[in-house]
């Protein structure tokens, strides 16, 4: 298996993307100061992989996505992302993948939809542990009152992502 990572630039900032055999394994927002820490985190997430810096296959589509284009159908997610998760987190992430672009859902509603109605705090923890930011859209999950809470890359970026996605929706006639 080949494991490669690359830092790419977007209108939202620098992103470290990691792939295993050409499929997405991680995506983190980074700064120059945090890149090495995130590479070390990759080694903890995937201990049998030796990630090397190089060019990722999905760089062009990721750049498009991070600049506002809807290209999710062209971005393959590695099954290893889900294999490293508990069944609960797997259920949360699969539910998040169903949230339409430009829409939000509450942590409590995610918990209800996966059959664990009282586990909204655990849903929030799963969102915080998401190593595939934007791709598994934890930024679309909000508090029950609609306010923004928690995002690994900061609330400002969460707000910018939501605004970018909602402004890219086609107008209904």
N, C-alpha and C positions, 0 to 999 in steps of 0.2 A: 504494500500500500504506500502511496506517496502522500506526504503531508507537507503542505506549503502554506506560508502566510505572507501577507503583503499589507502595507499601509497605503490607503488610497485617500484622496482628497475629495470633498464634496462641499456643497453649499452649507451643509450642517456642521462641517468640521472634518477632522482626520478620523479615519476608521481603520481598525485592524481587522482584516478578514482572514479566516483560516479555512482551508479546504482539505478534505481527505479524498483522494481519487477523484478530484474535480467536483465534489459535492460540498456544500457549505457545512462547516463544523462549528464555526464561531464567528461572531461579529461584535466588536467592542468599539465604542467611541474612545479615542485616546488623545493624549498630548505627547509631545516629544519625551516628556519626563515619565510617562506611564507605559510606553510601548514595551519595554523590557519586562515590567511587572506582568503585563498581559500575556506576553510570550511564555513566561514562567507558569502562569495560570493555565495556559493551553496544555503544558506538560502534566499538570495535575489533573486536568479534565480527561485527558487521553494519554495515560501513562505508557502505553505500548507504542506511541507514535513519537517520531523524531521530526519535529517541524523545522523546516528550513525556509529562509527568506527567499522569495522568488515571485514569479508572476502567477496569479490565480486565473483560472479559466473564466470565472464569472465577473471579473473586474468591470467590464463595460456595462453589463446589466445592473450591477450593484451601484455604479456611479449614476446610471439613469434613475434607479429607484431612489437613491438618496438626494437626487435633484428634483424629485417630484413625479417621475413617470411611473405608471403602474405596469411593472414587468414581472410581478411575482410568479406568474406561470412559467417564466423562463429561468427560475432560480431553484436548482435542486438542493434539497436538504438531506444531509447524510443521515442514514438510519442510526448511526452511532450517537447522534445527538439525543435520540430517544432511549437508546439502550443504556445510556449512563444515568438515566433518571429513574426515580421511584415510579410506581404505577400511578400514584396521585399526581405527580408533576407531569407525567406523560399525558394524563387526562386533561390537565389544565392547559398544557401547550397545544394539544390537538383542538381544544375548544377555542383558544385564542386565534388559531389559524382560520377559524370560521367567521371571525368578526369582519364585516365588510369594511373596506377602506373608507375613511371619512366618518365612521361610526365609533361610538364608545359604548362600553358596557361596565357595570359595576363589579367590584370584587365579589359582592354577595350574589349577583346574578350568575357569574361564572361558577361559583360554588353550587348554586341550585342546579345549573345545567349539567354538572358532572355528578349529580346525585349526592352531594355532600353539603346541604344547605347551611350548616353552621360553621363551615370551614373557610369562611371568607378571609381570615387572617393567614391561614395556610396558603390560600390562593395568592395573597399579597407576597408572601415569602417566596413562593414559586416564581412569581414575576421578577422579584429581586434577584433570583438565582439564574435567570435566563441568560444563557451565553450567546444567544443568537438574536441580539437586539434588532429591532425593526422587522426582521424576517419573521420571527415569532413575535407578533405585535403587542407586547406587554404595555406599550405606550398608549394603547387604546382602552386600557382598564383604568377606571376612575372610582372615586368614592361614591357611595349610594346617593349623596346629595349633588353629584356631578362635579365636585371639586377635584382638582388634581392632587394626587398624593403619590409620593415615591416614584423614583425612576433612577436607575443606576447611573445614568449620564446627567441627571439633574432635571428639576422641574421646568426650567427654561427650555431645555431641548425637547422635553415631552410636549410642551405647549407648541413649540415651533413645528414639530412633526405633525401634530394634530391639525394645526392651521394649514400646513402645506398639503396634507391629504384632503382636507375638506375643500380647499380652494381648487383642487385639481378635478373635482367631480364634474361630470358633464351636466350641462343645464338641461332641465326637463322642459319639453315643449308642451 
